Amino acid sequence: MLKMVELKRKVQARTAYRNMIDARFAELTKRIALDSNQYPALDTSVAYWMTLKAKLSTPEQWQCLRDTYKAYEQLCEAFEDYSWQYVRVFYNLCSKIAVDSSQTITQGIMVVCEKRSFVDEL
């Protein structure tokens, strides 16, 4: 019985973690899309960025992906099995933000992850 209680607690903790990651990336995509100041405006939905089939075609776009991956791992946390799927969001954002994509995405990461770490400290 004790083993069952422990397993249930672990499943609940993992589910809560996954929900937090989903919420983080929903907030990231919304903030980054709005902050890009592009016309026409970028879609703010994480579902859109997860399903987009974009291609990185320039060295700048590939550098954007490297920069944003690194920024996320430094400012939020290291990618792991579940969060790894969201690298696709950064890939697609890097392909569609026309000006200063690395800077725009990194600033969004900074705002979202620093806000979360401040809330966690309270």
C-alpha positions as CSV (number, residue, x, y, z in Angstrom):
1,M,0.0,0.0,0.0
2,L,2.8,2.4,0.9
3,K,4.4,1.8,-2.5
4,M,1.1,2.6,-4.3
5,V,0.9,6.0,-2.4
6,E,4.4,6.8,-3.3
7,L,3.8,6.0,-7.0
8,K,0.6,8.1,-7.0
9,R,2.5,11.1,-5.5
10,K,5.2,10.7,-8.2
11,V,2.6,10.6,-11.0
12,Q,1.0,13.8,-9.5
13,A,4.3,15.6,-9.3
14,R,5.2,14.7,-12.9
15,T,1.8,15.8,-14.1
16,A,2.1,19.1,-12.3
17,Y,5.6,19.6,-13.8
18,R,4.2,18.9,-17.3
19,N,1.4,21.3,-16.8
20,M,3.9,24.0,-15.7
21,I,6.0,23.4,-18.8
22,D,2.9,23.7,-21.0
23,A,1.9,26.9,-19.3
24,R,5.4,28.3,-19.6
25,F,5.5,27.8,-23.4
26,A,2.0,29.1,-23.9
27,E,3.2,32.3,-22.1
28,L,6.4,32.4,-24.0
29,T,4.8,32.1,-27.4
30,K,2.3,34.8,-26.6
31,R,4.8,37.2,-25.2
32,I,7.3,36.7,-28.0
33,A,4.7,36.9,-30.8
34,L,3.4,40.2,-29.4
35,D,6.8,41.6,-28.7
36,S,8.0,40.9,-32.2
37,N,6.0,43.9,-33.5
38,Q,5.6,42.3,-36.9
39,Y,2.9,43.1,-39.4
40,P,0.9,41.1,-40.0
41,A,1.0,40.1,-36.3
42,L,2.3,36.7,-35.4
43,D,0.0,34.1,-34.0
44,T,0.2,33.9,-30.2
45,S,-1.0,30.3,-29.9
46,V,1.5,27.6,-28.8
47,A,-0.5,25.1,-30.9
48,Y,0.2,27.1,-34.0
49,W,3.9,27.2,-33.4
50,M,4.0,23.5,-32.5
51,T,2.4,22.5,-35.8
52,L,4.0,25.0,-38.2
53,K,6.3,23.3,-40.7
54,A,8.8,26.0,-41.2
55,K,12.4,25.7,-42.5
56,L,15.5,27.5,-41.2
57,S,17.2,28.7,-44.4
58,T,19.8,31.2,-43.3
59,P,22.8,31.1,-41.0
60,E,21.2,33.8,-38.9
61,Q,18.1,31.6,-38.3
62,W,20.2,28.7,-37.2
63,Q,22.2,31.0,-34.9
64,C,18.9,32.2,-33.5
65,L,17.9,28.6,-32.6
66,R,21.3,28.0,-30.9
67,D,21.0,31.3,-29.0
68,T,17.4,30.7,-27.9
69,Y,18.1,27.1,-26.9
70,K,21.0,28.3,-24.8
71,A,19.0,31.2,-23.3
72,Y,16.2,28.9,-22.2
73,E,18.6,26.5,-20.5
74,Q,20.4,29.3,-18.7
75,L,17.3,31.3,-17.7
76,C,14.7,28.7,-17.2
77,E,16.0,25.2,-16.9
78,A,17.6,22.4,-19.0
79,F,15.4,20.7,-21.5
80,E,14.4,17.2,-20.6
81,D,12.2,14.5,-22.1
82,Y,8.9,16.3,-22.0
83,S,10.1,19.9,-22.6
84,W,12.2,18.8,-25.5
85,Q,9.1,18.9,-27.8
86,Y,9.0,22.6,-27.4
87,V,12.3,23.2,-29.2
88,R,10.1,23.1,-32.3
89,V,8.5,26.4,-31.0
90,F,11.9,28.1,-31.0
91,Y,12.7,26.6,-34.3
92,N,9.6,28.0,-35.9
93,L,9.8,31.4,-34.2
94,C,13.4,31.8,-35.5
95,S,12.1,31.1,-39.0
96,K,9.3,33.6,-38.9
97,I,10.5,36.6,-36.9
98,A,12.0,38.9,-39.5
99,V,14.2,41.3,-37.4
100,D,16.3,40.6,-34.4
101,S,14.8,37.1,-33.9
102,S,17.5,36.0,-31.3
103,Q,17.1,39.1,-29.3
104,T,13.3,39.1,-29.4
105,I,13.0,35.5,-28.3
106,T,15.7,35.8,-25.7
107,Q,14.0,38.8,-24.1
108,G,10.7,36.9,-24.0
109,I,12.5,34.0,-22.3
110,M,14.1,36.3,-19.8
111,V,10.8,38.0,-18.9
112,V,8.8,34.8,-18.5
113,C,11.5,32.8,-16.7
114,E,12.6,35.6,-14.4
115,K,9.0,36.2,-13.4
116,R,8.5,32.6,-12.6
117,S,11.7,32.4,-10.5
118,F,10.6,35.5,-8.6
119,V,7.1,34.0,-7.9
120,D,8.8,30.7,-6.8
121,E,10.9,32.6,-4.3
122,L,7.8,34.2,-2.6
